[in-house]
Structures are given as structure tokens and as C-alpha cells.
Amino acid sequence: MSKNITPYKNSALGKKEQVAKMFDTISGNYDNLNRVISFGIDIKWRKKVLQIVAESNPKSILDIATGTGDLAILMAQTNAEKIIGLDISAGMLEVGVKKIADKNLSNTIEMILGDSENMPFADNSFDAITVAFGVRNFETLEKGLADILRVLKPDGVFVILETSVPDKTPYKQGYNFYSKKILPIIGKLFSKDDVAYGYLSESAAAFPYGEALNNILKKVGFIDVIAMPQTFGVATIYSASKK
């Protein structure tokens, strides 16, 4: 990241603590607001992540920055024996646990409060690891990615879904207007935290994407790194593996 973007500019808290506080605050409205902000297209992107993961027939899956568990719940379609959702926000996990129970998936999906940069799992624990819209919230990106590499099994699959910035006209101009002007207004209207969606917009714009993130993944030690832009480049799916 070119600069360290945090939710609360004048806070004495570190980025991790600020991110946890922010997501705790917006957890109740997060799912509905996400559908509005993305026009529901994020559902399509998550299904593509599911397709990539399902091809490897994983028995164990870790969904990092799981939030309210949308992707972890979707991963149940892989018929994996065990799925763990990890997140730093207790408020988001609380919403996710209820969703999982409503879908009778509590025996398959376990939600854990934890730090994605210092995970409580042994080396080589998971066949597949996913992160949807979470890596840009890491306090130290390379440290978080290195810990993901540590807990991923050899030949396992790692898939990231993250926002990116369109490169082509007029999509680039339209994206910039929407993310800088419209997104923060929607966030303020629907969220109790009037800085949250300003942060999400600002952090998305500053985060490395495409070849830049590919190079970081390779530097950390991932192999077979591929970036797949989605919907004119407003999001990108990355897949990688481990030797």
C-alpha cells in the first residue's frame, strides 16, 4: 500500500483495533448495505470464488476476514468437511453465527475471533483459503499474506476477492465519481458510523491491485499467481498456490 489508510484519522488505536471497532459498529447493516453499494454484483463475484475453490475438492477451508460469513456459507457447497471463518470483529461474527445457525450449518462452519496476521492454526492446516474484501484491511499486508502461506497446505488454493480500480475510460472516471462522491453518502445514510464507508472507499483506491498485488504474492512465496479482473475492473479475483 502506498500509504497506511485507517478508518479514524485522529485515533490513538492501531489499524487493527480501528478496523475491528468500525466493523463492530456497522455489523448490523453491513449485509444489506453491501448489496445496495455493489448493486448485488458482489454475489456473482463470490460465486466465481466458489467455483475456483470447488475445483480443488477441499476437505478443509479457511475464510479470512469472514465478516458475517457470506463466503464461508457459500463454501459449504463444496461439501468440505470443515469450514472456519476468522475475523477480528466480534460484532460481525455475531451476525454470522446467527446466519449459519439459520441455515443449519453450525456443524460444518465454525466462526473464530482472531487476527489474520497471527492466526491460531498449525502450519499446513487448510486445503483452501479465501479472503473477500479483507486483505486491504490488514495492518501489514505482507505479514498477513505470509501467515496465510504458512497455514495453507502444499498444492492448496488461495483465492482473494478484492476491489480494484478500472483502467479504461469511461469506467475509470465513473468508478472514481461513484467511490469518492456517492459511496460515502450512502454509507452515512445507512450506517451509524459516518466514516466507515469513506474509509472503505479510500482504502480501496490506495490498495495495490492487478500486477502489483500479483508481485507481492510472489514475493511472499506464492506460486501460480493469476489475477482475473471482474466487471470492467471494479473488482479482481486472485488465485495462487503453495509449493
Summary of the structure (lengths in Angstrom):
residues: 243
radius of gyration: 16.8
end to end distance: 26.0
largest distance: 47.6
contacts: 832
relative contact order: 0.16
helix: 47%
strand: 21%
